[in-house]
């Protein structure tokens, strides 16, 4: 399944940051930290944008938070 299709299925608008973060999740089979995500995606996305993207994914049930 493509990231844009997944976003549509979860009723989320497809934005460049959301697509890139979701692609990163699709490429990994383990939990990802905020720091890892920030280092792995395009530097043009600031920390707040990444945080809001992750929050919207969590709110829609696309991902869940793992506390360590």
N, C-alpha and C positions, 0 to 999 in steps of 0.2 A: 504494500500500500504506500502511496506517495504521501509526503508530509502535507501537501495542500489538501489532499482528499481527507486525510485524518482530521485536519483542522475543520474542514467543512462538516464532517460527521459529528464533531463535538461542538458545532455551532460557534466556532471562533473565526474571526476575520484572519485571512492569510496576509501576514506582514513579513518583510524580509527577516526580521529578527526571529519571529516565531518559527518560520520555515527552517532557518539555520539551527536554532536550538533543538527543534524536533528532529532534524536530520542527525544531529549529534547523538541524541538518545537512541535513534534507530541503529546507529553504527556501533553502539556499545551495549554489552549485555550485563552491565553492572551499574550500581548506583553512581551518580555523578555529583560531585560537590559544586557549589557555586563558584569556587575559585577555579576549578578545572574547566567549567563551562566558559567563564570569562576569558581564560587563557586560550581556549580552543576556537572561539568564534571570531568573526571580523571585529577588529578594534574600533570600528566606527559605532558600534553599539555600546552605549555607556552602561554602567553598573545598574542604574535605576531601571533602564529599559529591560535589562536581563531579569532583574528581580520581578518586575511587573509581568513579564512574560511567564516566568515560572509560577507566579501567584495565579495568573489566569488559567494556566494548565492545571494547577492543583484544584482551583475552584470548580473547574468543569469535570474533574475526575480523570483527566488524561494521565497525570502522574500523581504520586503520593510522596510525602515527606518522610525521610528516614532520619531519625535523631541519633546522633552518635555521641 
